[in-house]
Amino acid sequence: MKKQNKIYFGVLFSLVGFVLSILAIDLLSKPDNVAISFDPIDSLSGFFFTFVFMMGTIGWLIGSLVLIIYLSAFYFLGTWIYNVIYKQK
């Protein structure tokens, strides 16, 4: 059960990282006079368009790797925080 909780905590942090990445992409890609909105499809299409426009087909691979590494970092951060919290108890 402990390992299962650790996985759930990591997935929860991955979702938090995904939401933060969507909001960061939206914040950086919109002009100052446009409100920030939570639109994952638009934000991710803008993210991948930037890589593809600059690097062509290999941009899809690099953009995907960047996103996977970013979400993996949040997963491992979540599992580390879980270990720190429950080792103290």
SULNOR-V614507 format. One line per field, one symbol per residue. ss: DSSP state (A for helix, B for strand, O for the rest). phi: phi as a letter, one per 20 degrees, with the letter a starting at -180 (. if undefined). burial: 1 if it has 16 or more other ideal C-beta (glycine too) atoms within 10 Angstrom, else 0. A space follows every 50 residues. Layout:
ss->???
phi->???
burial->???
This chain:
ss->OAAAAAAAAAAAAAAAAAAAAAAAAAAAAOOOOOOOOOOAAAAAAAAAAA AAAAAOAAAAAAAAAAAAAAAAAAAAAAAAAAAAAAAOO
phi->.fffffffffffffffffffffffffffeeffedffcecfffffffffff fffecmfffffffffffffffffffffffffffffeefe
burial->00000100110011001100110011000000000000000011001100 100000001000100010011001101110010000000
